[in-house]
Amino acid sequence: MKTEYDLSAMNSRRNPYASKLKKPVTMRLSEDVVAYFKGMAADAGVPYQSLINLYLRDCVTQHRQVKIAWPAKS
């Protein structure tokens, strides 16, 4: 293998997987929720943001729906 390669003649192209990358978002989460996931992540040896992403991905694949029942106004 050559020790040097001339890459100046290469044609660049867009990354075909760029649309599959993660999108950074800002969320406001309760402190107890963050602490819960940080504790689980520490036990599992993964970053807590990755654990939250895995949990949400599981919700997507299982088609889970949130059932919210607001209290009736009196």
mmJSON file of the N, C-alpha and C atoms, coordinates in Angstrom:
{"data_MODEL":{"atom_site":{
"group_PDB":["ATOM","ATOM","ATOM","ATOM","ATOM","ATOM","ATOM","ATOM","ATOM","ATOM","ATOM","ATOM","ATOM","ATOM","ATOM","ATOM","ATOM","ATOM","ATOM","ATOM","ATOM","ATOM","ATOM","ATOM","ATOM","ATOM","ATOM","ATOM","ATOM","ATOM","ATOM","ATOM","ATOM","ATOM","ATOM","ATOM","ATOM","ATOM","ATOM","ATOM","ATOM","ATOM","ATOM","ATOM","ATOM","ATOM","ATOM","ATOM","ATOM","ATOM","ATOM","ATOM","ATOM","ATOM","ATOM","ATOM","ATOM","ATOM","ATOM","ATOM","ATOM","ATOM","ATOM","ATOM","ATOM","ATOM","ATOM","ATOM","ATOM","ATOM","ATOM","ATOM","ATOM","ATOM","ATOM","ATOM","ATOM","ATOM","ATOM","ATOM","ATOM","ATOM","ATOM","ATOM","ATOM","ATOM","ATOM","ATOM","ATOM","ATOM","ATOM","ATOM","ATOM","ATOM","ATOM","ATOM","ATOM","ATOM","ATOM","ATOM","ATOM","ATOM","ATOM","ATOM","ATOM","ATOM","ATOM","ATOM","ATOM","ATOM","ATOM","ATOM","ATOM","ATOM","ATOM","ATOM","ATOM","ATOM","ATOM","ATOM","ATOM","ATOM","ATOM","ATOM","ATOM","ATOM","ATOM","ATOM","ATOM","ATOM","ATOM","ATOM","ATOM","ATOM","ATOM","ATOM","ATOM","ATOM","ATOM","ATOM","ATOM","ATOM","ATOM","ATOM","ATOM","ATOM","ATOM","ATOM","ATOM","ATOM","ATOM","ATOM","ATOM","ATOM","ATOM","ATOM","ATOM","ATOM","ATOM","ATOM","ATOM","ATOM","ATOM","ATOM","ATOM","ATOM","ATOM","ATOM","ATOM","ATOM","ATOM","ATOM","ATOM","ATOM","ATOM","ATOM","ATOM","ATOM","ATOM","ATOM","ATOM","ATOM","ATOM","ATOM","ATOM","ATOM","ATOM","ATOM","ATOM","ATOM","ATOM","ATOM","ATOM","ATOM","ATOM","ATOM","ATOM","ATOM","ATOM","ATOM","ATOM","ATOM","ATOM","ATOM","ATOM","ATOM","ATOM","ATOM","ATOM","ATOM","ATOM","ATOM","ATOM","ATOM","ATOM","ATOM","ATOM","ATOM","ATOM","ATOM","ATOM","ATOM"],
"id":[1,2,3,4,5,6,7,8,9,10,11,12,13,14,15,16,17,18,19,20,21,22,23,24,25,26,27,28,29,30,31,32,33,34,35,36,37,38,39,40,41,42,43,44,45,46,47,48,49,50,51,52,53,54,55,56,57,58,59,60,61,62,63,64,65,66,67,68,69,70,71,72,73,74,75,76,77,78,79,80,81,82,83,84,85,86,87,88,89,90,91,92,93,94,95,96,97,98,99,100,101,102,103,104,105,106,107,108,109,110,111,112,113,114,115,116,117,118,119,120,121,122,123,124,125,126,127,128,129,130,131,132,133,134,135,136,137,138,139,140,141,142,143,144,145,146,147,148,149,150,151,152,153,154,155,156,157,158,159,160,161,162,163,164,165,166,167,168,169,170,171,172,173,174,175,176,177,178,179,180,181,182,183,184,185,186,187,188,189,190,191,192,193,194,195,196,197,198,199,200,201,202,203,204,205,206,207,208,209,210,211,212,213,214,215,216,217,218,219,220,221,222],
"type_symbol":["N","C","C","N","C","C","N","C","C","N","C","C","N","C","C","N","C","C","N","C","C","N","C","C","N","C","C","N","C","C","N","C","C","N","C","C","N","C","C","N","C","C","N","C","C","N","C","C","N","C","C","N","C","C","N","C","C","N","C","C","N","C","C","N","C","C","N","C","C","N","C","C","N","C","C","N","C","C","N","C","C","N","C","C","N","C","C","N","C","C","N","C","C","N","C","C","N","C","C","N","C","C","N","C","C","N","C","C","N","C","C","N","C","C","N","C","C","N","C","C","N","C","C","N","C","C","N","C","C","N","C","C","N","C","C","N","C","C","N","C","C","N","C","C","N","C","C","N","C","C","N","C","C","N","C","C","N","C","C","N","C","C","N","C","C","N","C","C","N","C","C","N","C","C","N","C","C","N","C","C","N","C","C","N","C","C","N","C","C","N","C","C","N","C","C","N","C","C","N","C","C","N","C","C","N","C","C","N","C","C","N","C","C","N","C","C","N","C","C","N","C","C"],
"label_atom_id":["N","CA","C","N","CA","C","N","CA","C","N","CA","C","N","CA","C","N","CA","C","N","CA","C","N","CA","C","N","CA","C","N","CA","C","N","CA","C","N","CA","C","N","CA","C","N","CA","C","N","CA","C","N","CA","C","N","CA","C","N","CA","C","N","CA","C","N","CA","C","N","CA","C","N","CA","C","N","CA","C","N","CA","C","N","CA","C","N","CA","C","N","CA","C","N","CA","C","N","CA","C","N","CA","C","N","CA","C","N","CA","C","N","CA","C","N","CA","C","N","CA","C","N","CA","C","N","CA","C","N","CA","C","N","CA","C","N","CA","C","N","CA","C","N","CA","C","N","CA","C","N","CA","C","N","CA","C","N","CA","C","N","CA","C","N","CA","C","N","CA","C","N","CA","C","N","CA","C","N","CA","C","N","CA","C","N","CA","C","N","CA","C","N","CA","C","N","CA","C","N","CA","C","N","CA","C","N","CA","C","N","CA","C","N","CA","C","N","CA","C","N","CA","C","N","CA","C","N","CA","C","N","CA","C","N","CA","C","N","CA","C","N","CA","C","N","CA","C","N","CA","C","N","CA","C","N","CA","C"],
"label_alt_id":[null,null,null,null,null,null,null,null,null,null,null,null,null,null,null,null,null,null,null,null,null,null,null,null,null,null,null,null,null,null,null,null,null,null,null,null,null,null,null,null,null,null,null,null,null,null,null,null,null,null,null,null,null,null,null,null,null,null,null,null,null,null,null,null,null,null,null,null,null,null,null,null,null,null,null,null,null,null,null,null,null,null,null,null,null,null,null,null,null,null,null,null,null,null,null,null,null,null,null,null,null,null,null,null,null,null,null,null,null,null,null,null,null,null,null,null,null,null,null,null,null,null,null,null,null,null,null,null,null,null,null,null,null,null,null,null,null,null,null,null,null,null,null,null,null,null,null,null,null,null,null,null,null,null,null,null,null,null,null,null,null,null,null,null,null,null,null,null,null,null,null,null,null,null,null,null,null,null,null,null,null,null,null,null,null,null,null,null,null,null,null,null,null,null,null,null,null,null,null,null,null,null,null,null,null,null,null,null,null,null,null,null,null,null,null,null,null,null,null,null,null,null],
"label_comp_id":["MET","MET","MET","LYS","LYS","LYS","THR","THR","THR","GLU","GLU","GLU","TYR","TYR","TYR","ASP","ASP","ASP","LEU","LEU","LEU","SER","SER","SER","ALA","ALA","ALA","MET","MET","MET","ASN","ASN","ASN","SER","SER","SER","ARG","ARG","ARG","ARG","ARG","ARG","ASN","ASN","ASN","PRO","PRO","PRO","TYR","TYR","TYR","ALA","ALA","ALA","SER","SER","SER","LYS","LYS","LYS","LEU","LEU","LEU","LYS","LYS","LYS","LYS","LYS","LYS","PRO","PRO","PRO","VAL","VAL","VAL","THR","THR","THR","MET","MET","MET","ARG","ARG","ARG","LEU","LEU","LEU","SER","SER","SER","GLU","GLU","GLU","ASP","ASP","ASP","VAL","VAL","VAL","VAL","VAL","VAL","ALA","ALA","ALA","TYR","TYR","TYR","PHE","PHE","PHE","LYS","LYS","LYS","GLY","GLY","GLY","MET","MET","MET","ALA","ALA","ALA","ALA","ALA","ALA","ASP","ASP","ASP","ALA","ALA","ALA","GLY","GLY","GLY","VAL","VAL","VAL","PRO","PRO","PRO","TYR","TYR","TYR","GLN","GLN","GLN","SER","SER","SER","LEU","LEU","LEU","ILE","ILE","ILE","ASN","ASN","ASN","LEU","LEU","LEU","TYR","TYR","TYR","LEU","LEU","LEU","ARG","ARG","ARG","ASP","ASP","ASP","CYS","CYS","CYS","VAL","VAL","VAL","THR","THR","THR","GLN","GLN","GLN","HIS","HIS","HIS","ARG","ARG","ARG","GLN","GLN","GLN","VAL","VAL","VAL","LYS","LYS","LYS","ILE","ILE","ILE","ALA","ALA","ALA","TRP","TRP","TRP","PRO","PRO","PRO","ALA","ALA","ALA","LYS","LYS","LYS","SER","SER","SER"],
"label_asym_id":["A","A","A","A","A","A","A","A","A","A","A","A","A","A","A","A","A","A","A","A","A","A","A","A","A","A","A","A","A","A","A","A","A","A","A","A","A","A","A","A","A","A","A","A","A","A","A","A","A","A","A","A","A","A","A","A","A","A","A","A","A","A","A","A","A","A","A","A","A","A","A","A","A","A","A","A","A","A","A","A","A","A","A","A","A","A","A","A","A","A","A","A","A","A","A","A","A","A","A","A","A","A","A","A","A","A","A","A","A","A","A","A","A","A","A","A","A","A","A","A","A","A","A","A","A","A","A","A","A","A","A","A","A","A","A","A","A","A","A","A","A","A","A","A","A","A","A","A","A","A","A","A","A","A","A","A","A","A","A","A","A","A","A","A","A","A","A","A","A","A","A","A","A","A","A","A","A","A","A","A","A","A","A","A","A","A","A","A","A","A","A","A","A","A","A","A","A","A","A","A","A","A","A","A","A","A","A","A","A","A","A","A","A","A","A","A","A","A","A","A","A","A"],
"label_entity_id":["1","1","1","1","1","1","1","1","1","1","1","1","1","1","1","1","1","1","1","1","1","1","1","1","1","1","1","1","1","1","1","1","1","1","1","1","1","1","1","1","1","1","1","1","1","1","1","1","1","1","1","1","1","1","1","1","1","1","1","1","1","1","1","1","1","1","1","1","1","1","1","1","1","1","1","1","1","1","1","1","1","1","1","1","1","1","1","1","1","1","1","1","1","1","1","1","1","1","1","1","1","1","1","1","1","1","1","1","1","1","1","1","1","1","1","1","1","1","1","1","1","1","1","1","1","1","1","1","1","1","1","1","1","1","1","1","1","1","1","1","1","1","1","1","1","1","1","1","1","1","1","1","1","1","1","1","1","1","1","1","1","1","1","1","1","1","1","1","1","1","1","1","1","1","1","1","1","1","1","1","1","1","1","1","1","1","1","1","1","1","1","1","1","1","1","1","1","1","1","1","1","1","1","1","1","1","1","1","1","1","1","1","1","1","1","1","1","1","1","1","1","1"],
"label_seq_id":[1,1,1,2,2,2,3,3,3,4,4,4,5,5,5,6,6,6,7,7,7,8,8,8,9,9,9,10,10,10,11,11,11,12,12,12,13,13,13,14,14,14,15,15,15,16,16,16,17,17,17,18,18,18,19,19,19,20,20,20,21,21,21,22,22,22,23,23,23,24,24,24,25,25,25,26,26,26,27,27,27,28,28,28,29,29,29,30,30,30,31,31,31,32,32,32,33,33,33,34,34,34,35,35,35,36,36,36,37,37,37,38,38,38,39,39,39,40,40,40,41,41,41,42,42,42,43,43,43,44,44,44,45,45,45,46,46,46,47,47,47,48,48,48,49,49,49,50,50,50,51,51,51,52,52,52,53,53,53,54,54,54,55,55,55,56,56,56,57,57,57,58,58,58,59,59,59,60,60,60,61,61,61,62,62,62,63,63,63,64,64,64,65,65,65,66,66,66,67,67,67,68,68,68,69,69,69,70,70,70,71,71,71,72,72,72,73,73,73,74,74,74],
"pdbx_PDB_ins_code":[null,null,null,null,null,null,null,null,null,null,null,null,null,null,null,null,null,null,null,null,null,null,null,null,null,null,null,null,null,null,null,null,null,null,null,null,null,null,null,null,null,null,null,null,null,null,null,null,null,null,null,null,null,null,null,null,null,null,null,null,null,null,null,null,null,null,null,null,null,null,null,null,null,null,null,null,null,null,null,null,null,null,null,null,null,null,null,null,null,null,null,null,null,null,null,null,null,null,null,null,null,null,null,null,null,null,null,null,null,null,null,null,null,null,null,null,null,null,null,null,null,null,null,null,null,null,null,null,null,null,null,null,null,null,null,null,null,null,null,null,null,null,null,null,null,null,null,null,null,null,null,null,null,null,null,null,null,null,null,null,null,null,null,null,null,null,null,null,null,null,null,null,null,null,null,null,null,null,null,null,null,null,null,null,null,null,null,null,null,null,null,null,null,null,null,null,null,null,null,null,null,null,null,null,null,null,null,null,null,null,null,null,null,null,null,null,null,null,null,null,null,null],
"Cartn_x":[0.848,0.0,0.892,0.48,1.252,1.201,2.251,2.262,1.477,1.329,0.571,-0.38,-1.544,-2.513,-2.922,-3.077,-3.529,-5.053,-5.733,-7.195,-7.797,-6.956,-7.464,-8.31,-8.12,-8.867,-10.176,-10.438,-11.661,-12.897,-13.971,-15.255,-16.006,-16.534,-17.28,-18.746,-19.438,-20.866,-21.531,-22.825,-23.579,-23.644,-23.71,-23.831,-25.251,-25.425,-26.777,-27.465,-26.71,-27.274,-27.529,-27.296,-27.431,-28.842,-29.857,-31.229,-31.547,-30.734,-30.966,-30.261,-29.483,-28.746,-29.687,-29.2,-30.01,-30.118,-31.236,-31.487,-31.377,-30.538,-30.446,-31.694,-32.235,-33.411,-33.177,-33.926,-33.895,-35.218,-35.134,-36.339,-36.228,-37.361,-37.405,-37.978,-37.143,-37.561,-37.477,-38.346,-38.312,-37.009,-36.539,-35.282,-35.362,-36.526,-36.649,-36.615,-37.117,-37.085,-35.647,-34.902,-33.499,-32.698,-32.937,-32.226,-32.54,-33.793,-34.207,-33.431,-33.419,-32.73,-31.214,-30.669,-29.222,-28.836,-29.675,-29.411,-29.469,-30.51,-30.622,-29.462,-29.067,-27.98,-26.657,-26.437,-25.211,-25.158,-26.29,-26.354,-26.095,-26.588,-26.448,-25.121,-24.438,-23.163,-23.306,-24.411,-24.632,-24.929,-24.714,-25.084,-26.602,-27.006,-28.431,-29.249,-28.677,-29.414,-29.658,-28.702,-28.891,-29.978,-30.034,-31.07,-32.458,-32.574,-33.849,-34.243,-33.281,-33.562,-34.035,-33.382,-33.801,-35.217,-35.538,-36.886,-37.931,-37.649,-38.588,-38.707,-37.599,-37.644,-38.522,-38.432,-39.28,-40.75,-41.052,-42.43,-42.91,-42.038,-42.401,-42.653,-41.753,-41.9,-43.1,-43.454,-44.608,-45.91,-45.825,-46.985,-47.739,-46.995,-47.625,-48.267,-49.436,-50.158,-50.29,-50.103,-50.254,-51.74,-52.195,-53.588,-53.602,-54.071,-54.114,-55.557,-55.824,-57.166,-57.065,-57.482,-57.442,-58.596,-58.377,-59.47,-60.556,-61.804,-62.923,-62.93,-63.241,-63.338,-64.641,-64.544,-65.778,-66.221],
"Cartn_y":[-1.178,0.0,1.238,2.248,3.484,4.204,4.921,5.697,6.986,7.455,8.667,8.43,8.992,8.929,10.344,10.6,11.904,11.854,12.463,12.454,13.705,14.577,15.823,15.58,14.468,14.191,13.446,13.123,12.375,13.253,12.663,13.362,13.049,14.104,13.884,13.614,12.953,12.699,12.757,12.952,13.056,11.701,11.74,10.529,9.985,8.763,8.232,7.874,7.808,7.451,8.677,9.866,11.091,11.261,10.84,10.994,10.046,9.021,8.041,8.419,9.498,9.908,10.455,10.542,11.064,12.576,13.091,14.528,15.077,16.065,16.647,17.465,17.267,17.998,18.492,19.497,19.997,19.631,18.986,18.577,19.012,19.288,19.589,18.36,17.705,16.5,16.769,16.142,16.279,15.681,16.257,15.785,14.321,13.889,12.494,11.542,11.984,11.158,10.99,12.086,12.032,11.161,11.318,10.511,9.03,8.717,7.325,6.715,7.405,6.881,6.874,7.85,7.85,6.647,6.321,5.155,3.862,3.727,2.528,2.439,3.579,3.603,3.217,3.686,3.329,1.828,1.242,-0.212,-0.992,-0.466,-1.154,-0.837,0.219,0.598,1.301,2.062,2.815,4.27,5.198,6.587,6.725,7.601,7.705,8.207,9.067,9.546,8.404,7.504,6.326,5.431,5.309,4.486,5.084,6.398,7.056,6.848,6.959,6.736,5.298,4.325,2.932,2.722,3.339,3.212,3.81,4.991,5.638,4.859,4.301,3.486,2.257,1.649,0.51,0.911,2.1,2.596,2.747,3.22,3.391,2.04,1.084,-0.215,-0.992,-0.778,-1.46,-0.682,0.478,1.329,1.665,1.977,2.328,3.703,3.831,5.097,5.556,6.821,7.386,7.598,7.148,7.357,8.404,9.582,10.693,10.944,10.927,11.217,12.44,13.588,14.805,14.811,15.292,15.347,16.317,15.97,16.829,18.096,19.215,20.492,20.51,21.019,21.087,22.5],
"Cartn_z":[0.0,0.0,0.0,-0.741,-0.803,0.538,0.832,2.07,1.898,0.635,0.363,-0.791,-0.686,-1.773,-2.134,-3.423,-3.883,-3.994,-3.048,-3.015,-3.66,-4.217,-4.788,-6.033,-6.719,-7.949,-7.68,-6.423,-6.107,-6.239,-6.701,-6.746,-5.464,-4.841,-3.607,-3.944,-3.028,-3.194,-1.833,-1.853,-0.61,0.071,1.379,2.173,2.018,1.488,1.311,2.624,3.703,5.006,5.876,5.343,6.139,6.686,5.935,6.414,7.561,7.766,8.825,10.132,10.104,11.288,12.351,13.556,14.654,14.534,14.952,14.919,16.339,16.546,17.887,18.209,19.405,19.856,21.283,21.654,23.026,23.678,24.842,25.562,27.011,27.595,29.029,29.721,30.519,31.24,32.735,33.489,34.942,35.481,36.584,37.174,37.568,38.082,38.499,37.305,36.155,34.944,34.473,34.458,34.038,34.999,36.29,37.288,37.115,36.816,36.604,35.434,34.296,33.121,33.303,34.024,34.287,35.148,36.136,36.973,36.182,35.335,34.497,33.517,32.961,31.986,32.647,33.868,34.58,34.839,35.212,35.441,34.161,33.029,31.746,31.061,31.519,30.917,29.578,29.418,28.187,28.549,27.621,27.9,28.086,28.988,29.3,28.12,27.273,26.108,25.127,25.007,24.147,24.708,26.028,26.657,26.428,26.561,26.299,24.838,23.925,22.507,22.263,22.9,22.75,23.272,24.397,24.962,24.017,23.505,22.589,21.282,20.795,19.582,19.807,20.997,21.328,21.316,21.834,21.801,20.36,19.48,18.07,17.418,17.63,16.968,17.496,18.76,19.349,19.154,18.511,18.253,19.536,20.585,21.862,21.763,22.338,22.358,23.806,24.025,25.368,25.627,26.776,27.168,28.268,27.902,28.856,29.234,30.518,31.021,31.93,31.396,32.178,33.168,34.38,35.344,34.873,35.117,34.715,35.552,34.892,35.627,36.408,37.636,38.429,38.65],
"occupancy":[1.0,1.0,1.0,1.0,1.0,1.0,1.0,1.0,1.0,1.0,1.0,1.0,1.0,1.0,1.0,1.0,1.0,1.0,1.0,1.0,1.0,1.0,1.0,1.0,1.0,1.0,1.0,1.0,1.0,1.0,1.0,1.0,1.0,1.0,1.0,1.0,1.0,1.0,1.0,1.0,1.0,1.0,1.0,1.0,1.0,1.0,1.0,1.0,1.0,1.0,1.0,1.0,1.0,1.0,1.0,1.0,1.0,1.0,1.0,1.0,1.0,1.0,1.0,1.0,1.0,1.0,1.0,1.0,1.0,1.0,1.0,1.0,1.0,1.0,1.0,1.0,1.0,1.0,1.0,1.0,1.0,1.0,1.0,1.0,1.0,1.0,1.0,1.0,1.0,1.0,1.0,1.0,1.0,1.0,1.0,1.0,1.0,1.0,1.0,1.0,1.0,1.0,1.0,1.0,1.0,1.0,1.0,1.0,1.0,1.0,1.0,1.0,1.0,1.0,1.0,1.0,1.0,1.0,1.0,1.0,1.0,1.0,1.0,1.0,1.0,1.0,1.0,1.0,1.0,1.0,1.0,1.0,1.0,1.0,1.0,1.0,1.0,1.0,1.0,1.0,1.0,1.0,1.0,1.0,1.0,1.0,1.0,1.0,1.0,1.0,1.0,1.0,1.0,1.0,1.0,1.0,1.0,1.0,1.0,1.0,1.0,1.0,1.0,1.0,1.0,1.0,1.0,1.0,1.0,1.0,1.0,1.0,1.0,1.0,1.0,1.0,1.0,1.0,1.0,1.0,1.0,1.0,1.0,1.0,1.0,1.0,1.0,1.0,1.0,1.0,1.0,1.0,1.0,1.0,1.0,1.0,1.0,1.0,1.0,1.0,1.0,1.0,1.0,1.0,1.0,1.0,1.0,1.0,1.0,1.0,1.0,1.0,1.0,1.0,1.0,1.0,1.0,1.0,1.0,1.0,1.0,1.0],
"B_iso_or_equiv":[0.0,0.0,0.0,0.0,0.0,0.0,0.0,0.0,0.0,0.0,0.0,0.0,0.0,0.0,0.0,0.0,0.0,0.0,0.0,0.0,0.0,0.0,0.0,0.0,0.0,0.0,0.0,0.0,0.0,0.0,0.0,0.0,0.0,0.0,0.0,0.0,0.0,0.0,0.0,0.0,0.0,0.0,0.0,0.0,0.0,0.0,0.0,0.0,0.0,0.0,0.0,0.0,0.0,0.0,0.0,0.0,0.0,0.0,0.0,0.0,0.0,0.0,0.0,0.0,0.0,0.0,0.0,0.0,0.0,0.0,0.0,0.0,0.0,0.0,0.0,0.0,0.0,0.0,0.0,0.0,0.0,0.0,0.0,0.0,0.0,0.0,0.0,0.0,0.0,0.0,0.0,0.0,0.0,0.0,0.0,0.0,0.0,0.0,0.0,0.0,0.0,0.0,0.0,0.0,0.0,0.0,0.0,0.0,0.0,0.0,0.0,0.0,0.0,0.0,0.0,0.0,0.0,0.0,0.0,0.0,0.0,0.0,0.0,0.0,0.0,0.0,0.0,0.0,0.0,0.0,0.0,0.0,0.0,0.0,0.0,0.0,0.0,0.0,0.0,0.0,0.0,0.0,0.0,0.0,0.0,0.0,0.0,0.0,0.0,0.0,0.0,0.0,0.0,0.0,0.0,0.0,0.0,0.0,0.0,0.0,0.0,0.0,0.0,0.0,0.0,0.0,0.0,0.0,0.0,0.0,0.0,0.0,0.0,0.0,0.0,0.0,0.0,0.0,0.0,0.0,0.0,0.0,0.0,0.0,0.0,0.0,0.0,0.0,0.0,0.0,0.0,0.0,0.0,0.0,0.0,0.0,0.0,0.0,0.0,0.0,0.0,0.0,0.0,0.0,0.0,0.0,0.0,0.0,0.0,0.0,0.0,0.0,0.0,0.0,0.0,0.0,0.0,0.0,0.0,0.0,0.0,0.0],
"pdbx_formal_charge":[null,null,null,null,null,null,null,null,null,null,null,null,null,null,null,null,null,null,null,null,null,null,null,null,null,null,null,null,null,null,null,null,null,null,null,null,null,null,null,null,null,null,null,null,null,null,null,null,null,null,null,null,null,null,null,null,null,null,null,null,null,null,null,null,null,null,null,null,null,null,null,null,null,null,null,null,null,null,null,null,null,null,null,null,null,null,null,null,null,null,null,null,null,null,null,null,null,null,null,null,null,null,null,null,null,null,null,null,null,null,null,null,null,null,null,null,null,null,null,null,null,null,null,null,null,null,null,null,null,null,null,null,null,null,null,null,null,null,null,null,null,null,null,null,null,null,null,null,null,null,null,null,null,null,null,null,null,null,null,null,null,null,null,null,null,null,null,null,null,null,null,null,null,null,null,null,null,null,null,null,null,null,null,null,null,null,null,null,null,null,null,null,null,null,null,null,null,null,null,null,null,null,null,null,null,null,null,null,null,null,null,null,null,null,null,null,null,null,null,null,null,null],
"auth_seq_id":[1,1,1,2,2,2,3,3,3,4,4,4,5,5,5,6,6,6,7,7,7,8,8,8,9,9,9,10,10,10,11,11,11,12,12,12,13,13,13,14,14,14,15,15,15,16,16,16,17,17,17,18,18,18,19,19,19,20,20,20,21,21,21,22,22,22,23,23,23,24,24,24,25,25,25,26,26,26,27,27,27,28,28,28,29,29,29,30,30,30,31,31,31,32,32,32,33,33,33,34,34,34,35,35,35,36,36,36,37,37,37,38,38,38,39,39,39,40,40,40,41,41,41,42,42,42,43,43,43,44,44,44,45,45,45,46,46,46,47,47,47,48,48,48,49,49,49,50,50,50,51,51,51,52,52,52,53,53,53,54,54,54,55,55,55,56,56,56,57,57,57,58,58,58,59,59,59,60,60,60,61,61,61,62,62,62,63,63,63,64,64,64,65,65,65,66,66,66,67,67,67,68,68,68,69,69,69,70,70,70,71,71,71,72,72,72,73,73,73,74,74,74],
"auth_comp_id":["MET","MET","MET","LYS","LYS","LYS","THR","THR","THR","GLU","GLU","GLU","TYR","TYR","TYR","ASP","ASP","ASP","LEU","LEU","LEU","SER","SER","SER","ALA","ALA","ALA","MET","MET","MET","ASN","ASN","ASN","SER","SER","SER","ARG","ARG","ARG","ARG","ARG","ARG","ASN","ASN","ASN","PRO","PRO","PRO","TYR","TYR","TYR","ALA","ALA","ALA","SER","SER","SER","LYS","LYS","LYS","LEU","LEU","LEU","LYS","LYS","LYS","LYS","LYS","LYS","PRO","PRO","PRO","VAL","VAL","VAL","THR","THR","THR","MET","MET","MET","ARG","ARG","ARG","LEU","LEU","LEU","SER","SER","SER","GLU","GLU","GLU","ASP","ASP","ASP","VAL","VAL","VAL","VAL","VAL","VAL","ALA","ALA","ALA","TYR","TYR","TYR","PHE","PHE","PHE","LYS","LYS","LYS","GLY","GLY","GLY","MET","MET","MET","ALA","ALA","ALA","ALA","ALA","ALA","ASP","ASP","ASP","ALA","ALA","ALA","GLY","GLY","GLY","VAL","VAL","VAL","PRO","PRO","PRO","TYR","TYR","TYR","GLN","GLN","GLN","SER","SER","SER","LEU","LEU","LEU","ILE","ILE","ILE","ASN","ASN","ASN","LEU","LEU","LEU","TYR","TYR","TYR","LEU","LEU","LEU","ARG","ARG","ARG","ASP","ASP","ASP","CYS","CYS","CYS","VAL","VAL","VAL","THR","THR","THR","GLN","GLN","GLN","HIS","HIS","HIS","ARG","ARG","ARG","GLN","GLN","GLN","VAL","VAL","VAL","LYS","LYS","LYS","ILE","ILE","ILE","ALA","ALA","ALA","TRP","TRP","TRP","PRO","PRO","PRO","ALA","ALA","ALA","LYS","LYS","LYS","SER","SER","SER"],
"auth_asym_id":["A","A","A","A","A","A","A","A","A","A","A","A","A","A","A","A","A","A","A","A","A","A","A","A","A","A","A","A","A","A","A","A","A","A","A","A","A","A","A","A","A","A","A","A","A","A","A","A","A","A","A","A","A","A","A","A","A","A","A","A","A","A","A","A","A","A","A","A","A","A","A","A","A","A","A","A","A","A","A","A","A","A","A","A","A","A","A","A","A","A","A","A","A","A","A","A","A","A","A","A","A","A","A","A","A","A","A","A","A","A","A","A","A","A","A","A","A","A","A","A","A","A","A","A","A","A","A","A","A","A","A","A","A","A","A","A","A","A","A","A","A","A","A","A","A","A","A","A","A","A","A","A","A","A","A","A","A","A","A","A","A","A","A","A","A","A","A","A","A","A","A","A","A","A","A","A","A","A","A","A","A","A","A","A","A","A","A","A","A","A","A","A","A","A","A","A","A","A","A","A","A","A","A","A","A","A","A","A","A","A","A","A","A","A","A","A","A","A","A","A","A","A"],
"auth_atom_id":["N","CA","C","N","CA","C","N","CA","C","N","CA","C","N","CA","C","N","CA","C","N","CA","C","N","CA","C","N","CA","C","N","CA","C","N","CA","C","N","CA","C","N","CA","C","N","CA","C","N","CA","C","N","CA","C","N","CA","C","N","CA","C","N","CA","C","N","CA","C","N","CA","C","N","CA","C","N","CA","C","N","CA","C","N","CA","C","N","CA","C","N","CA","C","N","CA","C","N","CA","C","N","CA","C","N","CA","C","N","CA","C","N","CA","C","N","CA","C","N","CA","C","N","CA","C","N","CA","C","N","CA","C","N","CA","C","N","CA","C","N","CA","C","N","CA","C","N","CA","C","N","CA","C","N","CA","C","N","CA","C","N","CA","C","N","CA","C","N","CA","C","N","CA","C","N","CA","C","N","CA","C","N","CA","C","N","CA","C","N","CA","C","N","CA","C","N","CA","C","N","CA","C","N","CA","C","N","CA","C","N","CA","C","N","CA","C","N","CA","C","N","CA","C","N","CA","C","N","CA","C","N","CA","C","N","CA","C","N","CA","C","N","CA","C","N","CA","C","N","CA","C","N","CA","C","N","CA","C"],
"pdbx_PDB_model_num":[1,1,1,1,1,1,1,1,1,1,1,1,1,1,1,1,1,1,1,1,1,1,1,1,1,1,1,1,1,1,1,1,1,1,1,1,1,1,1,1,1,1,1,1,1,1,1,1,1,1,1,1,1,1,1,1,1,1,1,1,1,1,1,1,1,1,1,1,1,1,1,1,1,1,1,1,1,1,1,1,1,1,1,1,1,1,1,1,1,1,1,1,1,1,1,1,1,1,1,1,1,1,1,1,1,1,1,1,1,1,1,1,1,1,1,1,1,1,1,1,1,1,1,1,1,1,1,1,1,1,1,1,1,1,1,1,1,1,1,1,1,1,1,1,1,1,1,1,1,1,1,1,1,1,1,1,1,1,1,1,1,1,1,1,1,1,1,1,1,1,1,1,1,1,1,1,1,1,1,1,1,1,1,1,1,1,1,1,1,1,1,1,1,1,1,1,1,1,1,1,1,1,1,1,1,1,1,1,1,1,1,1,1,1,1,1,1,1,1,1,1,1]
}}}
